[in-house]
Each structure stands twice: as structure tokens, then as C-alpha cells.
Amino acid sequence: MGHRLELIKPSVDLENEYLSFYKEWLDSGEEMYPWVIEKDPTNFNAMVQFLIDNENGINLTEGWVPDSTYWLINENRKIIGVVNIRHQLSDYLLYRGGHIGYGIRASERLKGYATQLLALSLQKAKELGISKVLLICDERNKGSFHTIIKNGGIPDSDFIEENGTVLKRFWIVTN
């Protein structure tokens, strides 16, 4: 692939690039992953501050845990993907969300970026003191399934939602 990729914290200086990423996702009509990209970026400074506050545990919604968001950028500072790392697991996250949620913009999929994004995210999780990371994906999401396995995911018991959706659960040790 030959691209230099890195995870960076959200920054107001990448507003135009992020808005391009966001618009591409909206235009795709797909569900937004991770959940943080659902946040309306119209007031960009407020959106970035919201992400900073979440990381610091400020003004969290009842029952939510602190989380860190990073943007995956290439050497041209193009935002390729986004990852959200939950610092701990709530009862909900233990079965439906896990520690890490991530997504790659539609035009950059099937290029190996998700595998690299997850590998870099596991390093960040380790830095956050998370030694055993839980990852969860819908069984129909074959790409995410393979990405997790490539990064050392060890299958755990599945979780079946009320609507019958099967969520595959995996653990990865970061030490």
C-alpha cells in the first residue's frame, strides 16, 4: 500500500477535510460507524469540544463511559477513517459495543485501511491501560469480522439481539 497512516486527535484545523469525510458518509446513505460521526459538524468547534469533553468524562450522558476519538489520516492529511475507543465497558457495551468502534469512508474501503486502523487503535487502547480489548461486529459484516481476526481477535460467545441480529464478540490482548 505504501501509505503513511497515523491516528490523530480531532482538530479544528482539519475542518474542511472532516466535512468532506462526513459528506461522503452522508451521501452513501449508510449507517454511520463509529457513533461519534453521527454528531452534526455544523458547529465544528462545538463538535470537536464535545469529543474532547467525552474523552475527559465531562458532561457524559447518564450510563455512558469516557471515550477517545481519533481520525486516521494519510500523508496528505486526508481523513480515511475514524475510531472511537471506550475507556471501560458498561453492561451495554459488554454485549453490543465493545471497547472499539471504527469506520472507513466508502471511497477508501477494501484497501486494507481498516486492518491498519484497528492495529493502531489497539496501540492507543494499550496506552489507555486497556489490556484486554473487546470488539463486536454484526455477523453480516464480513469485512469487520476479517479485520478483527487479522488483528488477533479470539472469538467469544455471540450475543443475539431481540430482533435476531447476531453480534460476534472477540477479545484481543494488547500486552
C-alpha positions as CSV (number, residue, x, y, z in Angstrom):
1,M,0.0,0.0,0.0
2,G,2.8,2.4,0.8
3,H,0.7,5.0,2.6
4,R,1.9,6.5,5.9
5,L,-1.1,6.5,8.2
6,E,-1.4,7.8,11.7
7,L,-4.1,8.4,14.3
8,I,-4.6,12.0,15.4
9,K,-7.0,13.6,17.8
10,P,-9.8,15.6,16.2
11,S,-8.6,19.1,15.4
12,V,-10.4,22.3,14.2
13,D,-7.6,22.8,11.6
14,L,-8.9,19.8,9.6
15,E,-12.5,21.1,9.4
16,N,-12.7,21.1,5.6
17,E,-11.2,17.6,5.4
18,Y,-13.6,16.3,8.1
19,L,-16.6,17.9,6.4
20,S,-15.6,16.1,3.2
21,F,-15.4,12.8,5.1
22,Y,-18.8,13.5,6.8
23,K,-20.5,14.5,3.5
24,E,-19.2,11.4,1.7
25,W,-20.6,9.2,4.5
26,L,-24.0,11.0,4.4
27,D,-24.1,10.7,0.6
28,S,-23.5,7.0,0.9
29,G,-26.8,6.6,2.9
30,E,-25.1,4.0,5.1
31,E,-25.3,3.8,8.9
32,M,-22.5,5.8,10.5
33,Y,-19.8,4.0,12.3
34,P,-18.5,4.7,14.9
35,W,-21.3,6.5,16.6
36,V,-19.4,9.8,17.0
37,I,-19.5,10.6,13.3
38,E,-23.3,11.0,13.7
39,K,-22.6,14.2,15.6
40,D,-23.6,17.1,13.5
41,P,-20.5,19.1,12.5
42,T,-22.3,22.3,11.5
43,N,-20.8,24.0,14.6
44,F,-17.4,22.4,14.1
45,N,-15.7,23.9,17.1
46,A,-18.5,22.6,19.4
47,M,-18.3,19.2,17.8
48,V,-14.5,19.0,18.5
49,Q,-15.1,20.2,22.0
50,F,-17.8,17.6,22.5
51,L,-15.2,14.9,21.6
52,I,-12.6,16.4,24.0
53,D,-15.2,16.5,26.8
54,N,-16.2,12.9,26.2
55,E,-12.5,11.9,26.5
56,N,-12.3,13.7,29.8
57,G,-15.6,12.4,31.1
58,I,-17.2,15.8,31.1
59,N,-21.0,16.1,30.6
60,L,-21.4,12.4,29.7
61,T,-24.9,11.1,29.1
62,E,-26.1,9.0,32.0
63,G,-24.7,5.5,31.8
64,W,-22.0,6.4,29.2
65,V,-18.3,5.9,29.7
66,P,-15.4,8.2,28.7
67,D,-14.1,7.6,25.2
68,S,-11.3,8.8,22.9
69,T,-11.9,9.6,19.3
70,Y,-9.1,9.6,16.7
71,W,-9.0,10.3,13.0
72,L,-7.0,8.1,10.7
73,I,-5.1,10.3,8.2
74,N,-2.7,9.7,5.4
75,E,0.4,11.6,4.4
76,N,-1.8,14.3,2.7
77,R,-3.8,14.7,5.9
78,K,-6.9,13.2,4.2
79,I,-9.2,11.6,6.8
80,I,-9.5,7.9,5.8
81,G,-11.4,6.7,8.9
82,V,-12.5,7.3,12.4
83,V,-12.2,5.2,15.6
84,N,-13.8,5.6,19.0
85,I,-12.2,3.8,22.0
86,R,-14.3,3.4,25.1
87,H,-12.1,3.5,28.2
88,Q,-14.2,0.9,30.0
89,L,-17.2,-1.3,29.4
90,S,-20.7,-0.7,30.7
91,D,-23.2,-3.6,30.8
92,Y,-24.5,-2.4,27.4
93,L,-21.0,-2.2,25.8
94,L,-20.1,-5.7,27.1
95,Y,-22.6,-7.2,24.6
96,R,-23.4,-4.5,22.0
97,G,-20.5,-2.1,21.6
98,G,-17.2,-3.3,22.9
99,H,-14.2,-1.1,23.5
100,I,-13.5,0.0,19.9
101,G,-15.8,1.2,17.1
102,Y,-14.4,2.2,13.8
103,G,-15.3,3.1,10.2
104,I,-13.6,3.8,6.9
105,R,-15.0,6.3,4.3
106,A,-16.7,4.5,1.4
107,S,-14.1,5.6,-1.2
108,E,-11.2,4.1,0.8
109,R,-12.7,0.7,1.6
110,L,-11.2,-2.6,0.5
111,K,-7.6,-1.2,0.6
112,G,-6.5,-2.6,3.9
113,Y,-7.1,0.6,5.9
114,A,-9.5,-1.0,8.4
115,T,-6.9,-3.6,9.4
116,Q,-4.3,-0.8,9.9
117,L,-6.8,1.4,11.7
118,L,-7.6,-1.4,14.2
119,A,-3.9,-2.2,14.7
120,L,-3.2,1.5,15.5
121,S,-6.3,1.6,17.7
122,L,-5.1,-1.4,19.8
123,Q,-1.9,0.5,20.5
124,K,-3.9,3.5,21.7
125,A,-6.1,1.2,23.8
126,K,-2.9,-0.2,25.4
127,E,-1.7,3.4,26.1
128,L,-5.1,4.0,27.8
129,G,-4.4,1.0,30.1
130,I,-6.8,-1.4,28.4
131,S,-5.0,-4.7,28.4
132,K,-7.9,-6.9,27.0
133,V,-10.0,-5.3,24.3
134,L,-13.5,-6.3,23.4
135,L,-14.6,-5.9,19.7
136,I,-18.1,-6.6,18.4
137,C,-19.4,-6.8,14.9
138,D,-22.7,-7.8,13.2
139,E,-22.2,-11.3,11.8
140,R,-23.2,-9.9,8.4
141,N,-20.3,-7.5,8.4
142,K,-17.7,-9.9,6.9
143,G,-15.1,-7.1,6.4
144,S,-15.1,-6.2,10.1
145,F,-15.1,-9.9,11.0
146,H,-11.9,-10.5,9.0
147,T,-10.3,-7.2,10.2
148,I,-10.8,-8.3,13.8
149,I,-9.4,-11.8,13.1
150,K,-6.3,-10.4,11.3
151,N,-5.6,-8.3,14.4
152,G,-5.6,-11.4,16.7
153,G,-9.3,-11.5,17.7
154,I,-10.2,-14.5,19.8
155,P,-13.9,-15.4,19.4
156,D,-16.1,-15.3,22.5
157,S,-19.8,-16.2,22.8
158,D,-22.1,-14.4,20.3
159,F,-24.9,-12.1,21.5
160,I,-28.3,-12.2,19.9
161,E,-30.3,-9.0,20.0
162,E,-34.1,-9.0,20.4
163,N,-34.6,-8.6,16.6
164,G,-32.5,-11.7,15.9
165,T,-29.3,-9.9,14.9
166,V,-26.2,-11.9,15.8
167,L,-23.3,-9.9,17.2
168,K,-19.9,-11.6,17.1
169,R,-17.7,-10.9,20.1
170,F,-13.9,-11.1,20.1
171,W,-11.2,-10.3,22.6
172,I,-7.7,-9.1,21.8
173,V,-4.9,-8.8,24.4
174,T,-2.8,-5.7,24.0
175,N,0.1,-6.6,26.2
